[in-house]
């Protein structure tokens, strides 16, 4: 999950201040991945149609993520990491 993308989406829906509060809550149950040249280089030569999707995928892969949460699970069809929408993920942890 990209906190930057999440902040942007939430900010549009609930306002910037509430989005920051929501991100603070999300941060209590998530870890921040490191990224760098390796993820960018892999993304540049990948078969992903979207560079951002590729970058998020290789970030998740190289940081041993358990799941990718996205608004577009279909963009990660070849993922070896489980992929869910936010709604699917929330249902799975209830």
Secondary structure, DSSP 8 states (H G I E B T S, - for coil): --HHHHHHHHHHHH-HHHHHHHHHHHHTT-------HHHHHHHHTSS-SSHHHHHHHHHHHHTT-S-EE-S-GGGGTT-SS-EE-HHHHHHHH-
